């Protein structure tokens, strides 16, 4: 393939600005998907992606496009997720491209992730092609938003394509801009092979399918490839391009191209995303610069509701991990919940997506515990320890210093909601950094916030306090000294390990009180009264009581119809089985996740 | 072992808003073809080896007082109850006058169970009953005048907008008319009923309902009515022999659509379909009477469950965990353990289902 006719680009946007819809239109325009096969959000083929209208995994697709200059171009489009949790997916995709189409909603303007993604693209030296979308809507303000892009981001935008991905209006202009503005890839096809792995998926027939961007050299079936970081070697079975709906094998991939490699690879862990592929018999000298390793930020315990399905849960997690290297897990044992796993996630949405996939795709009933972040402790004997499970909280008498992770958070909001959002950030122990006006009506509110304070419901709170208008983005900043305590919950006098939390000392009282209240709401009345206590160390800081049940009887056993009564009892016993038996207390699974929903 | 007979009369003048028992509304009388079908089934059962003359007969419904005296007589003739048999007829105020009650008595009924429910006309109206409290009083007085010495009154507790005063007024109405037996039920909203489809306003909550029940137990005791079952209270010697045969796992035969039977530990029931019953539909099996049944039925009774009888009759005893659970119940005032017997206290009877979940 003639390198000058290749364009590798991705689409970046704030969530809901129409990125996946634009991708759909582009696929149709280039006939990568014919109208018969077309459905909405082709690239979001995961059931959850379709349902929630979000992109979780990056996708790559290869298209041929005859431009107005009469030449045929090979376009490689890499779709990227929009949600803040999945920023790492964006960063990987960017490294495989020379350009990025920046989609801005003409009815909304610049949002938090518009900026965050743009900055990330600029870091990767990408050419940015701004476009305004949703111009079919009556509320579109193209000139104002174009001006905002110029002012806030500093990109010329007045001549940018103005399109409606929904109706298809002017989508061709986007492709013309890509062909005109995005540089063709550079790279020497005759140099030793250097290909960057930007994703890999597991296919039960072909084994691992590795998505690569060939930077230098070429690769074809029969070559022996080496993964430079892991050192693993494999014989290439097939190379090709990614069609929108299926893989299209080709003779070879050469410098500048985006494509896939299959090589009977059994384990996704052998093909680390960010690693460099080279040839075993003609290796390159240096690996390409890789990515920051993805580190889980949020941890929680995941247990099967039915203890007998522990093995199924482990298998399911292993399978999900094959396609999602950002998911980590290790075995965990809880007195309350039995055997399960402590899992690490990128954020709360990621946690939610994974648990939903486990429940749907693997038919598991799960109990998840409150999410935690990773805390660092220095002990009085000079030792250091890392804790991401409240049960591992060190003896307070031996803790010299404690640290918790902080993030740099930017909240973009209409000025009307600034007061309410600042109050929220203050309440979450935020440190105010500054506030910048983006234009007369919108500001960028900059805070440093403890990660532990934003993993529960921060996003929802921002949305509700701004009637949906504010957006936010964050990046991990650093660890800062903190006063941490472990908050324990006791039912009937016994501590329930799965309900313990690590919290800031100043918030422990309030959190304990609300947790106890929440538990009271979530534990049904039982034969005997249940005291609920929140405690730090041995000191009880809050107490609630679930009163004993008073009435649960079928008073009329009519005309000797005993069967009906027996059926009712059977049903009641079934319901009982679904509860967690903690000592003499029955706790519904929902109670363990109720702590997630402590609204402020 | 004695045999009890239950005859189901699935006809009502009007369906009540809370009722999910099988019956057909809009009936002013009981069709003769239904009586013929009952007699056909009685004749069939009498040919079986398990047949013996019943010690109790219970006409339940529906509204058995929609029968006429001739029909009642014809059915009793067919049944040939023992000379001292208890023969109960359920009667709803507004469906039988003094003369009809005299005829029922003459035809052989010797116990009347009257659906009084409440002394509040507002409550009766809400429930969809067709009578007033005054009509209940008249029926009780007429029944006594007709020679019914053994009269029971039904009471519903925890009705919408219920008060202790309504409870006391209702008990006073019954006792003032000389009833010997009181059945007292907590209102339960059943799906499929008018109340189930649109629940009435002002229903007491769980705690209030429980308090009404306990107040009822207390007031009945004060008036000399001893509680002998979850919902039943009697002056000494006036316990319902028929209903006791359900709770003591004795044989009973129920005839009519949706009527349940247990003979020789085998349970069966007729399909809930009057037309099919008239056309000759036969009962279908409905499981076995097991130790579980015995436990749940005996624990309805004030005398409670005998561990020796449970072991002797069913070969079953409670596990160590279950015994510990029972001791915890006792400690919390839900049960009384007295050597061989376990009985539930009124507070325990109120949560019988949850207790049973731990025992069966």
Interface residues (C-beta under 8 A of the other chain):
Chain A: X525 X526 X527 X528 X547 X548 X549 X550 X551 X552 X553 X554 X555 X556 X557 X558 X559 X560 X561 X562 X563 X565 X566 X568 X569 X572 X573 X576 X584
Chain B: X6 X8 X21 X60 X185 X186 X188 X206 X207 X209 X210 X213 X230 X231 X246 X247 X252 X254 X258 X259 X260 X261 X262 X267 X269 X286 X287 X289 X292 X293 X296 X297 X300 X328 X329 X332 X334 X349 X350 X351 X352 X353 X354 X355 X356 X357 X360
